[in-house]
Amino acid sequence: MTSFSSGKYALMVSDRSGQTFPWREMVREWNGAWVHFSEYEKKQPQLQPRPTSADPQALSHARPSRTALPTPAPLDTVPFSTAGTTTLTINENRHQRKTGDAVRFYQVKEPVGGVSIAALELNTTLNGDITSTATTVTLTDASEFPTSGYIVIEKFNSVTGVFESETIEYTGKSTNDLTGCTRGTASPSYGATPVNTEAVDHTSGAKIYGSYIITIVESSFINDANSVETYSNSFTCTLVNAATGTATGGGFFVFGGPVNDRP
């Protein structure tokens, strides 16, 4: 059988440029074309993409979206200020509360300016059984409660081990009676109102807690972009009985939160 020539002096025409090059300097591309090594191009990766599958459509262990309920937040080290009037100033650095929120105070340690702990925490008990449709709620002592607002009646389910406390809005007060009650409602917190509670029967002696409707105190400054930024480090509420003097206090680690601290 005849062998091939070495091609030492042979020439070959490039399939790409049409120019003539030494035969020994020619190479074959992926598409079968013979080209000079200076013209050689690798196969474009996009001409042979890797196999792909469809994008995943769901996550494992997925749960439905939910809106978290508001929870009590710690106030400043010196939480309360009085000035001998019915205005109580509450200090909370850079809070996000809104005017019209209903705020309940938790774990008050000491009276301030003649305002008792009971007046700040607004705690009492239910005086007499009520049904789930009653629109008047009688308290043991409503002397410090505002003339309108929100209360919570504490109720514990011994079977489930969960508190099922009811939030109630009232529009009037007559001695120890809260009148014009809307049962099974919810109080505004941080500018939003969460899902309503359930109206249920309550027995005499159940714990009741009240709240104050607040007004935020705004401040502002000029930021680095030369625009005005507004913030608030305090808010106020109106007491039923005026403080007896100018004072600050309340104790360390006092909380402000929704009237109903639901799980």
PEZIHU-V255361 format. One record per residue. N is the residue number from 1. RES is the residue in one letter. SS is DSSP state (H for helix, E for strand, C for the rest). PHI is phi in whole degrees, -180 to 180 (NA if undefined). BURIAL is + if it has 9 or more other ideal C-beta (glycine too) atoms within 8 Angstrom, else -. Layout:
n->{N & N}
res->{RES & RES}
ss->{SS & SS}
phi->{PHI & PHI}
burial->{BURIAL & BURIAL}
This chain:
n->{1 & 2 & 3 & 4 & 5 & 6 & 7 & 8 & 9 & 10 & 11 & 12 & 13 & 14 & 15 & 16 & 17 & 18 & 19 & 20 & 21 & 22 & 23 & 24 & 25 & 26 & 27 & 28 & 29 & 30 & 31 & 32 & 33 & 34 & 35 & 36 & 37 & 38 & 39 & 40 & 41 & 42 & 43 & 44 & 45 & 46 & 47 & 48 & 49 & 50 & 51 & 52 & 53 & 54 & 55 & 56 & 57 & 58 & 59 & 60 & 61 & 62 & 63 & 64 & 65 & 66 & 67 & 68 & 69 & 70 & 71 & 72 & 73 & 74 & 75 & 76 & 77 & 78 & 79 & 80 & 81 & 82 & 83 & 84 & 85 & 86 & 87 & 88 & 89 & 90 & 91 & 92 & 93 & 94 & 95 & 96 & 97 & 98 & 99 & 100 & 101 & 102 & 103 & 104 & 105 & 106 & 107 & 108 & 109 & 110 & 111 & 112 & 113 & 114 & 115 & 116 & 117 & 118 & 119 & 120 & 121 & 122 & 123 & 124 & 125 & 126 & 127 & 128 & 129 & 130 & 131 & 132 & 133 & 134 & 135 & 136 & 137 & 138 & 139 & 140 & 141 & 142 & 143 & 144 & 145 & 146 & 147 & 148 & 149 & 150 & 151 & 152 & 153 & 154 & 155 & 156 & 157 & 158 & 159 & 160 & 161 & 162 & 163 & 164 & 165 & 166 & 167 & 168 & 169 & 170 & 171 & 172 & 173 & 174 & 175 & 176 & 177 & 178 & 179 & 180 & 181 & 182 & 183 & 184 & 185 & 186 & 187 & 188 & 189 & 190 & 191 & 192 & 193 & 194 & 195 & 196 & 197 & 198 & 199 & 200 & 201 & 202 & 203 & 204 & 205 & 206 & 207 & 208 & 209 & 210 & 211 & 212 & 213 & 214 & 215 & 216 & 217 & 218 & 219 & 220 & 221 & 222 & 223 & 224 & 225 & 226 & 227 & 228 & 229 & 230 & 231 & 232 & 233 & 234 & 235 & 236 & 237 & 238 & 239 & 240 & 241 & 242 & 243 & 244 & 245 & 246 & 247 & 248 & 249 & 250 & 251 & 252 & 253 & 254 & 255 & 256 & 257 & 258 & 259 & 260 & 261 & 262 & 263}
res->{M & T & S & F & S & S & G & K & Y & A & L & M & V & S & D & R & S & G & Q & T & F & P & W & R & E & M & V & R & E & W & N & G & A & W & V & H & F & S & E & Y & E & K & K & Q & P & Q & L & Q & P & R & P & T & S & A & D & P & Q & A & L & S & H & A & R & P & S & R & T & A & L & P & T & P & A & P & L & D & T & V & P & F & S & T & A & G & T & T & T & L & T & I & N & E & N & R & H & Q & R & K & T & G & D & A & V & R & F & Y & Q & V & K & E & P & V & G & G & V & S & I & A & A & L & E & L & N & T & T & L & N & G & D & I & T & S & T & A & T & T & V & T & L & T & D & A & S & E & F & P & T & S & G & Y & I & V & I & E & K & F & N & S & V & T & G & V & F & E & S & E & T & I & E & Y & T & G & K & S & T & N & D & L & T & G & C & T & R & G & T & A & S & P & S & Y & G & A & T & P & V & N & T & E & A & V & D & H & T & S & G & A & K & I & Y & G & S & Y & I & I & T & I & V & E & S & S & F & I & N & D & A & N & S & V & E & T & Y & S & N & S & F & T & C & T & L & V & N & A & A & T & G & T & A & T & G & G & G & F & F & V & F & G & G & P & V & N & D & R & P}
ss->{C & C & C & C & C & C & C & C & C & C & E & E & E & C & C & C & C & C & C & E & E & E & H & H & H & E & E & E & C & C & C & C & C & E & E & E & H & H & H & C & C & C & C & C & H & H & H & H & C & C & C & C & C & C & C & C & C & C & C & C & C & C & C & C & C & C & C & C & C & C & C & C & E & E & C & C & C & C & C & E & E & E & E & C & C & C & E & E & E & E & E & C & C & C & C & C & C & C & C & C & C & E & E & E & E & E & C & C & C & C & C & E & C & C & E & C & H & H & H & H & H & C & E & E & E & E & C & C & C & E & C & C & C & C & C & C & E & E & E & C & C & C & C & C & C & C & C & C & E & E & E & E & E & C & C & E & E & C & C & C & C & E & E & C & C & E & E & E & E & E & C & E & E & E & C & C & E & E & E & C & C & E & E & E & E & C & C & E & E & C & C & E & E & C & C & C & C & C & C & C & C & E & C & C & C & C & E & E & E & E & C & E & E & C & E & E & E & E & E & E & E & E & C & C & C & C & C & E & E & E & E & E & E & E & E & E & E & E & C & C & C & C & C & C & C & E & E & E & E & C & C & C & C & C & E & E & E & C & C & C & C & C & C}
phi->{NA & -74 & -87 & -77 & -71 & -71 & 72 & -59 & -113 & -78 & -120 & -145 & -91 & -69 & -70 & -95 & -96 & 78 & -87 & -99 & -135 & -57 & -59 & -70 & -97 & -90 & -131 & -104 & -86 & -62 & -94 & 91 & -76 & -98 & -136 & -69 & -60 & -73 & -103 & -62 & -129 & -72 & -67 & -63 & -56 & -70 & -78 & -141 & -67 & -73 & -62 & -128 & -112 & -66 & -63 & -60 & -102 & -156 & -99 & -74 & 60 & -71 & -128 & -66 & -66 & -145 & -104 & -68 & -76 & -65 & -129 & -62 & -123 & -68 & -86 & -65 & -57 & -110 & -78 & -122 & -137 & -124 & -137 & 76 & -126 & -85 & -89 & -108 & -101 & -113 & -102 & -150 & -63 & 51 & -70 & -113 & -72 & -125 & -59 & 101 & -66 & -99 & -118 & -110 & -101 & -116 & 57 & -69 & -96 & -154 & -69 & -135 & 56 & 85 & -91 & -73 & -61 & -62 & -71 & -79 & -84 & 50 & -118 & -157 & -132 & -81 & -106 & 108 & -67 & -135 & -91 & -72 & -110 & -63 & -108 & -125 & -118 & -99 & -98 & -68 & -150 & -110 & -63 & -100 & -78 & -60 & -74 & -156 & 150 & -131 & -129 & -129 & -104 & -75 & -143 & -112 & -90 & -71 & -79 & -89 & 74 & -124 & -74 & -122 & -67 & -107 & -92 & -130 & -98 & -128 & -115 & -154 & -141 & -132 & 56 & -103 & -98 & -97 & -114 & 62 & -78 & -105 & -86 & 60 & -106 & -146 & -101 & -69 & -147 & 56 & 80 & -136 & -111 & -72 & -61 & -66 & -87 & -108 & -75 & -138 & -74 & -134 & -101 & -57 & 96 & -63 & -71 & -129 & -127 & -108 & -150 & -118 & -84 & -106 & -128 & -78 & -107 & -97 & -130 & -148 & -151 & -95 & -85 & -64 & -88 & 64 & -121 & -86 & -114 & -107 & -147 & -144 & -113 & -161 & -150 & -125 & -144 & -107 & -82 & -72 & -115 & -66 & -66 & -90 & -169 & -92 & -160 & -130 & 155 & 118 & 99 & -85 & 66 & -94 & -115 & -124 & -159 & -68 & -63 & -117 & -84 & -84 & -73}
burial->{- & - & - & - & - & - & - & - & - & + & - & + & - & + & - & - & - & - & - & - & + & - & + & - & - & + & + & - & + & - & - & - & - & + & + & + & - & - & + & + & - & - & + & - & - & - & - & - & - & - & - & - & - & - & - & - & - & - & - & - & - & - & - & - & - & - & - & - & - & - & - & + & + & - & + & - & - & + & + & + & + & + & + & + & - & + & + & + & + & + & + & + & - & - & + & - & + & + & - & - & + & + & + & + & + & + & - & + & + & - & + & + & + & + & + & - & + & + & + & + & + & + & - & + & + & + & - & - & - & + & - & - & - & + & - & - & + & + & + & - & - & + & - & + & + & + & - & - & + & + & + & + & + & + & + & - & + & - & - & - & - & - & + & + & + & + & + & + & + & + & - & + & + & - & - & + & + & + & + & - & + & - & + & + & + & + & + & + & + & - & + & - & - & + & - & - & + & - & - & + & - & + & - & - & - & + & - & + & + & + & + & + & + & + & - & + & + & - & - & - & - & - & - & - & - & - & - & - & - & - & + & + & + & + & + & + & + & + & + & + & - & - & + & - & - & - & + & - & + & + & + & - & - & + & + & + & + & + & + & + & - & + & -}
